[in-house]
Amino acid sequence: MTLFTNACMFDNGRLVHKDAVLMDGALSFFAPNSITADAADTVFHNCYIFPGFCDVHVHLREPGFSYKETIATGTAAAARGGYTAVCSMPNLNPVPDSVDHLSEQLSIIERDAIIDVYPLGALTVGQRGEMAADLEGMAPYAIAYSDDGRGVQSTEMMEALMQRAKALGKVVVAHCEDNSLLKGGYIHDGEYAAAHGHRGICSESEWGPIKRDLALAEKIGCAYHVCHISTKESVQLIREAKARGVNVTCETGPHYLTLCDADLQEHGRFKMNPPLRSAADRDALIEGVKDGTIDMIATDHAPHSWEEKSKGLEKSAMGVVGLETAFPVLYTYLVKPGIVSLERIIEMLTRAPRERFGIEQGEQSYTVWQCDDAYTVDPENFSTKGRATPFAGHELFGTCITTIHGGKIVWKTK
């Protein structure tokens, strides 16, 4: 039996203090100081107990790229980060653009996942943007549809996809990127790029497609969700669209809320898509979190091999890992300094993503954290196969003691 004394837990969005007992994979709650410590095998004091986190934007890489990550290693990393549900993106091989292609991924999930995994089906065949995928056939199995990693370039194609998704009651999840504006860029088109001779990615390459899609979503009335927003213009466009009643939600990542292009170093672990933007963009994202414009926080966990990430900013693959550092980063850099409340962060990690995508919390789905002691991030200790994180070497607060899913302990500290 493990005892958590004076634990701070969430009850209908409020922080309350209780004692908790973990036995045989189940948590039971009691009034504070009602259980004696000598009855327990292990005792933790002053922990936080949250509902299991939900991440709607994760790359598990299997099938097709298991040298980067597998469903087994990816869900182990998620559990270690406090997650009991993740949505897996479709840039796989085969691309899940039909029931037959999706079924291969579903079989591996059933065999190897230790938490809930909800796959997204592709919007277009092969994610090439040329022909619509079999949205109707995949509807019973796909949580939503996305061509994540590639923006749908054709306005006509996106309009047709939104109409079909609306008829199916599914969310269109958009990676917004205008290829015609990229011009070979690979980091933000800002001061760091200019000072170090790098090719930049302009902000309009993100907010331009968002503006287009918001007009389409307003016209069609479909449910629309924007991936990993990173620019101040994106925040404002979505804020205005929500005020008009557009059915839109959006996410951003922990790294966009806590870093900017002034933090860049000449290493692939700082390269992701979209890139780290300016300090003004970061600050606008924080305001979007605080005022509710940004609905949820997702990691865009994107593992690659060391070889793919060790070629500098220009030649490394896009993407960083984030499942195991997400809550500690948010707690350390936003909650502890009083920038964003703990209640708001937990809302964005739990209720908001589940509500938007119809994912149930489930019974006995909790994660328990000790946040008093600092530690240094060492990627070599990660459960994911990926090692590329911009937070390597950072001193963070927040250690996951245990994660419980469906009455089973899926992660615990040794």
C-alpha positions in Angstrom: 0.0 0.0 0.0 1.2 3.5 -0.9 0.0 6.5 1.1 -0.1 10.0 -0.2 -0.6 12.4 2.7 -2.0 15.9 2.3 -2.2 15.4 -1.5 -3.5 18.3 -3.6 -6.0 17.0 -6.1 -8.6 18.3 -8.5 -12.3 18.1 -7.7 -14.5 19.7 -10.3 -11.8 22.1 -11.3 -10.9 23.1 -7.7 -7.9 22.2 -5.7 -8.7 20.3 -2.5 -6.5 18.5 0.0 -7.0 14.8 0.8 -5.1 11.7 1.8 -5.0 9.0 -0.8 -4.2 5.3 -0.7 -3.0 3.3 -3.7 -3.6 -0.4 -3.5 -3.8 -3.0 -6.3 -3.9 -0.2 -8.9 -6.8 1.7 -7.3 -6.7 5.1 -5.6 -9.0 5.7 -2.7 -9.5 9.1 -1.1 -9.9 10.1 2.5 -10.0 13.2 4.7 -6.6 14.7 5.5 -4.7 13.1 8.4 -7.2 10.2 8.6 -4.8 7.4 7.9 -1.7 6.6 9.9 1.6 6.3 8.0 2.6 3.1 9.7 0.0 1.2 7.8 1.7 2.0 4.4 4.7 0.4 2.7 5.6 3.7 1.0 4.6 7.3 2.0 4.7 10.4 -0.1 3.9 13.9 1.3 2.4 16.9 -0.4 1.9 15.4 -3.8 -0.4 16.5 -6.6 -3.0 14.1 -8.0 -4.5 14.9 -11.4 -6.8 13.2 -13.8 -4.7 11.3 -16.5 -3.5 13.8 -19.1 -4.6 13.6 -22.7 -2.4 14.7 -25.7 -4.1 15.1 -29.0 -0.9 15.4 -31.0 1.7 12.6 -30.8 3.8 10.8 -33.3 4.2 7.1 -32.4 6.0 6.3 -35.7 4.6 2.7 -36.0 4.0 1.2 -38.4 6.8 2.2 -40.8 9.4 4.0 -38.7 9.9 1.9 -35.6 13.6 2.8 -35.5 12.4 6.3 -34.3 9.7 5.1 -31.9 7.2 2.2 -31.4 3.8 2.2 -29.9 5.3 0.4 -26.9 8.0 2.9 -26.3 5.9 5.9 -27.1 3.1 4.9 -24.7 5.6 4.1 -22.0 7.0 7.6 -22.4 3.4 9.0 -22.3 2.6 7.1 -19.1 5.8 8.4 -17.5 4.7 11.9 -18.4 1.3 11.5 -16.8 -0.7 10.7 -19.9 -3.4 8.1 -20.1 -4.6 8.9 -23.6 -2.9 10.1 -26.7 -4.0 10.7 -30.3 -1.5 9.4 -32.9 -0.8 11.3 -36.1 -1.0 9.6 -39.5 2.5 10.3 -41.0 3.2 6.5 -41.1 3.9 3.8 -43.6 1.4 2.8 -44.7 -0.4 6.1 -44.3 -3.7 5.4 -42.6 -5.8 6.7 -45.5 -8.1 3.6 -45.8 -9.5 1.0 -43.5 -6.9 -1.6 -44.6 -4.0 0.8 -43.9 -5.4 1.9 -40.6 -6.0 -1.6 -39.4 -2.3 -2.4 -39.3 -1.8 0.4 -36.8 -4.9 -0.6 -34.8 -3.5 -4.2 -34.4 -0.2 -2.9 -33.0 -2.1 -0.5 -30.6 -4.2 -3.4 -29.3 -1.1 -5.5 -28.8 1.5 -3.0 -27.4 -0.1 0.1 -26.0 -0.2 0.5 -22.2 -2.6 3.6 -22.4 -5.4 4.6 -24.7 -4.3 5.5 -28.2 -6.7 7.1 -30.7 -5.4 7.2 -34.3 -6.2 10.0 -36.7 -6.9 9.0 -40.2 -5.3 11.0 -43.1 -7.3 13.6 -44.9 -5.8 12.8 -48.3 -4.4 9.7 -49.9 -0.7 9.4 -48.9 -1.0 12.8 -47.3 -0.2 14.2 -50.7 -3.2 16.6 -50.9 -4.3 15.4 -54.3 -7.2 13.0 -53.6 -9.4 12.6 -50.5 -8.8 9.6 -48.3 -11.6 7.2 -47.4 -13.0 9.3 -44.6 -16.3 7.4 -44.6 -14.7 4.0 -44.3 -12.3 5.1 -41.5 -15.0 6.9 -39.5 -15.7 4.1 -37.0 -12.0 3.8 -36.2 -10.4 7.2 -36.6 -10.8 9.8 -33.8 -10.4 12.7 -36.4 -8.7 13.4 -39.7 -5.4 15.2 -40.4 -2.6 15.4 -42.9 -0.3 16.5 -40.0 3.2 17.3 -41.2 1.8 18.6 -44.5 -0.7 21.5 -45.1 -3.6 21.0 -47.5 -2.5 23.5 -50.2 -5.7 23.5 -52.3 -8.6 25.6 -51.0 -11.1 23.5 -53.0 -9.7 20.3 -51.5 -9.9 21.6 -48.0 -13.5 22.8 -48.5 -14.5 19.4 -49.8 -12.8 17.6 -46.9 -14.5 19.8 -44.4 -17.9 19.1 -46.0 -17.3 15.4 -45.7 -16.0 15.5 -42.2 -19.0 17.6 -41.1 -21.3 15.0 -42.5 -19.5 12.3 -40.5 -19.4 14.4 -37.3 -15.6 14.4 -37.3 -13.1 17.1 -36.5 -10.7 18.4 -39.2 -7.3 18.7 -37.6 -5.1 21.1 -39.6 -1.4 21.4 -39.9 -1.4 24.9 -41.4 1.6 25.6 -43.7 1.7 27.4 -47.0 4.4 25.7 -49.0 4.8 28.6 -51.4 6.0 30.8 -48.6 8.6 28.5 -47.1 11.5 29.2 -49.5 13.8 26.7 -48.0 13.5 28.0 -44.5 14.0 25.9 -41.4 13.9 28.2 -38.4 11.9 31.4 -37.7 12.5 34.3 -39.9 13.7 36.5 -37.1 16.7 38.0 -35.5 18.6 34.7 -34.8 18.2 33.6 -38.5 19.5 37.0 -39.7 22.4 37.1 -37.3 23.6 33.5 -38.0 22.9 33.3 -41.8 20.0 30.9 -41.6 17.0 30.7 -44.0 13.9 31.7 -42.2 10.2 30.5 -42.2 7.9 33.5 -42.2 4.9 33.7 -39.8 2.5 34.1 -42.7 3.2 30.6 -43.8 1.2 29.6 -40.7 -1.4 32.3 -40.2 -2.3 32.6 -43.9 -3.7 29.0 -44.1 -5.4 29.5 -40.7 -7.2 32.6 -42.0 -8.3 30.6 -45.2 -9.5 27.6 -43.1 -11.4 29.7 -40.6 -13.4 31.3 -43.5 -14.1 27.8 -44.8 -15.1 26.4 -41.4 -17.4 29.4 -40.8 -19.0 28.9 -44.2 -19.4 25.1 -43.8 -20.0 24.8 -40.1 -17.6 22.0 -39.6 -15.5 21.3 -36.4 -12.0 22.6 -37.0 -8.9 22.2 -34.9 -5.6 24.0 -35.5 -2.4 22.2 -34.7 0.6 23.7 -32.8 0.0 27.4 -33.3 3.1 29.5 -32.9 2.5 33.1 -34.1 0.7 36.1 -32.6 -1.3 36.5 -35.7 -2.6 32.9 -35.4 -3.8 33.7 -31.8 -5.6 36.8 -32.9 -7.3 35.2 -35.9 -8.6 32.3 -33.8 -9.7 34.7 -31.0 -11.7 36.7 -33.5 -13.2 33.6 -35.1 -14.3 32.3 -31.8 -16.0 35.6 -31.1 -17.9 35.2 -34.4 -19.0 31.7 -33.3 -16.8 29.6 -35.5 -16.5 26.0 -34.3 -12.7 26.2 -33.9 -10.3 25.0 -31.2 -6.5 25.0 -31.2 -3.4 23.8 -29.4 0.1 25.0 -28.8 3.1 23.2 -27.3 5.1 23.6 -24.1 8.1 24.8 -26.1 6.3 27.5 -27.8 5.0 28.9 -24.5 8.4 28.9 -22.8 11.1 29.4 -25.4 11.6 31.7 -28.4 14.2 32.1 -31.2 16.5 33.9 -28.8 17.0 30.6 -27.1 18.1 28.8 -30.3 21.4 26.9 -30.4 23.2 25.4 -33.4 21.8 21.9 -32.8 19.0 19.9 -34.2 17.3 19.5 -30.8 16.1 23.1 -31.4 14.5 22.4 -34.8 10.8 21.7 -35.0 7.9 22.7 -37.3 6.6 25.3 -36.8 9.8 26.8 -35.4 10.4 28.6 -32.2 9.2 32.2 -33.0 9.9 35.6 -31.4 9.5 36.6 -27.8 6.4 38.6 -28.9 4.9 35.5 -30.4 5.6 33.5 -27.2 4.0 36.2 -25.1 0.9 36.3 -27.3 0.6 32.6 -27.0 0.7 32.9 -23.2 -2.1 35.5 -23.3 -4.1 33.1 -25.5 -3.7 30.5 -22.9 -4.9 32.8 -20.2 -7.9 34.2 -22.0 -9.1 30.8 -23.4 -8.3 31.4 -27.0 -5.9 28.5 -26.9 -7.9 25.5 -25.7 -5.3 22.8 -25.0 -1.6 22.0 -24.8 -0.2 19.2 -27.0 3.4 18.1 -27.2 3.7 17.3 -30.9 6.0 14.6 -29.6 8.1 13.7 -32.7 11.0 11.4 -32.1 13.8 10.8 -34.6 17.0 8.9 -34.5 20.2 10.5 -33.2 21.6 10.5 -36.7 18.6 12.5 -38.0 18.8 15.0 -35.3 22.6 15.5 -35.1 23.1 17.5 -38.3 22.6 21.1 -37.0 19.8 23.5 -37.6 19.9 23.4 -41.3 20.0 19.6 -42.1 18.5 17.9 -39.0 15.0 16.5 -39.3 12.1 18.6 -37.9 10.7 17.5 -34.6 11.5 17.2 -30.8 10.2 14.9 -28.1 8.0 16.2 -25.3 5.8 13.7 -23.5 8.1 13.2 -20.5 8.9 16.9 -20.0 5.6 18.6 -20.8 4.1 19.0 -17.3 7.5 19.8 -15.6 8.2 22.5 -18.2 4.8 24.1 -17.8 4.9 23.9 -14.0 8.4 25.3 -13.8 8.2 28.1 -16.3 4.5 29.1 -16.1 2.9 27.9 -12.8 5.7 28.5 -10.3 6.4 32.1 -11.4 2.6 32.8 -11.3 2.2 33.4 -15.0 -0.5 30.8 -15.5 -2.5 29.1 -12.8 -2.1 25.4 -12.1 -5.9 25.0 -12.5 -5.7 26.4 -16.1 -2.8 24.2 -17.1 -4.6 21.1 -15.8 -7.7 22.1 -17.6 -5.7 22.3 -20.9 -4.1 18.9 -20.3 -7.2 17.0 -19.2 -10.8 18.2 -19.7 -10.4 20.4 -22.8 -8.8 17.9 -25.2 -11.1 15.1 -24.1 -14.2 17.2 -24.5 -13.2 18.4 -28.0 -12.4 14.9 -29.3 -15.0 12.9 -27.3 -12.4 11.0 -25.3 -13.7 9.7 -22.0 -11.7 10.1 -18.8 -12.4 6.5 -17.7 -12.4 5.0 -14.2 -9.2 5.0 -12.2 -7.2 7.3 -14.5 -4.9 9.4 -12.4 -1.3 10.7 -12.4 0.5 11.6 -9.2 3.3 14.2 -9.1 5.9 15.4 -6.6 6.8 19.0 -7.5 9.0 20.1 -4.5 12.4 19.0 -5.7 14.4 20.2 -8.8 16.2 17.8 -11.2 18.2 18.3 -14.4 16.7 16.9 -17.7 18.9 14.1 -19.0 17.5 12.7 -22.3 19.5 9.5 -21.9 17.1 8.6 -19.1 14.0 9.0 -21.3 11.6 6.1 -22.0 11.1 7.3 -25.6 13.5 6.3 -28.2 13.9 10.0 -29.1 16.5 12.1 -27.3 16.2 15.5 -29.0 14.7 18.0 -26.6 15.4 21.8 -26.3 15.1 21.3 -22.5 18.1 19.1 -22.1 20.1 20.4 -19.2 17.3 22.5 -17.8 16.5 22.4 -14.1 12.8 21.5 -13.8 10.3 20.8 -11.0 7.9 17.9 -11.4 8.5 14.2 -11.1 5.8 11.7 -12.0 5.5 9.2 -9.1 2.9 7.0 -10.7 0.3 6.9 -13.5 -2.7 4.7 -13.2 -4.9 3.7 -16.1 -8.0 1.6 -15.9 -7.0 0.4 -12.5 -3.5 -0.6 -13.6 -0.3 1.0 -12.7 1.3 1.9 -16.0 4.2 4.0 -14.6 5.8 4.2 -11.2 9.1 5.6 -9.9 11.5 2.9 -8.6 
